Amino acid sequence: KMNNLRSALQLIKLGEVLKKELRHSWLSDGRRESVAEHTWRVALMAMALESSLPQKVNSEKLLKMIIIHDLVEAYATDIPAFDTMNNVEAKQTKVENEIKAIEKIRDLIGGETGQLFYDYWFEFEHKASYEAKVANALDKLEAQIQHNEADLETWLPIEIEMLFMLDKHTDFDPVITAFKNLIVEDGITKLKTAGVNVEQFHTK
């Protein structure tokens, strides 16, 4: 039992790294956000949307998957999506580093709990269940909500394009799609208000 508690404490200490690891996202007050803050709000989104989803979800599994997913960044750091989008080699390196990280986390925790963390992480990555697809979509949508809340000057040109590329993460579910549409509308309003010509992007 003491070994379990020591492992748990080690894991919690590892969690502090995610409070310090910054993402390429800015808050509305001009501060960069941490990975931990992003993860927390994805979990909040899951709780807020669960009752609206057309399929029943295992909410415990969904929340665990969300909380576990970014833990690998404590070892592998956060790599923005646009850094790997059109770069096969960078994407492969990211995958390899994250797999090494989840193996380390599994071994750090040990036992059934370590294996559960490992299995849930892969289930999320492979979108291997409805819960995993929802978790994956919310992860992407939270990032877009945060961009919408940030000063437009913090957006890179690729991030304007990415506003119109969310369909592939959400089209498995009508409710998640409708929620995505609200977020995209917010983004378009933000861009139009700033005088950006959004017609050049392929809006649906």
Stockholm file with secondary structure:
# STOCKHOLM 1.0

chainA/1-204         KMNNLRSALQLIKLGEVLKKELRHSWLSDGRRESVAEHTWRVALMAMALESSLPQKVNSEKLLKMIIIHDLVEAYATDIPAFDTMNNVEAKQTKVENEIKAIEKIRDLIGGETGQLFYDYWFEFEHKASYEAKVANALDKLEAQIQHNEADLETWLPIEIEMLFMLDKHTDFDPVITAFKNLIVEDGITKLKTAGVNVEQFHTK
#=GR chainA/1-204 SS CHHHHHHHHHHHHHHHHHHHCEEEEECTTSCEEEHHHHHHHHHHHHHHHGGGCSSCCCHHHHHHHHHHHGGGHHHHCCCCHHHHTTCHHHHHHHHHHHHHHHHHHHHHHCHHHHHHHHHHHHHHHTTCSHHHHHHHHHHHHHHHHHHHHSCGGGCCHHHHHHHTCCHHHHTTCHHHHHHHHHHHHHHHHHHHHTTCCGGGSCCC
#=GC SS_cons         CHHHHHHHHHHHHHHHHHHHCEEEEECTTSCEEEHHHHHHHHHHHHHHHGGGCSSCCCHHHHHHHHHHHGGGHHHHCCCCHHHHTTCHHHHHHHHHHHHHHHHHHHHHHCHHHHHHHHHHHHHHHTTCSHHHHHHHHHHHHHHHHHHHHSCGGGCCHHHHHHHTCCHHHHTTCHHHHHHHHHHHHHHHHHHHHTTCCGGGSCCC
//
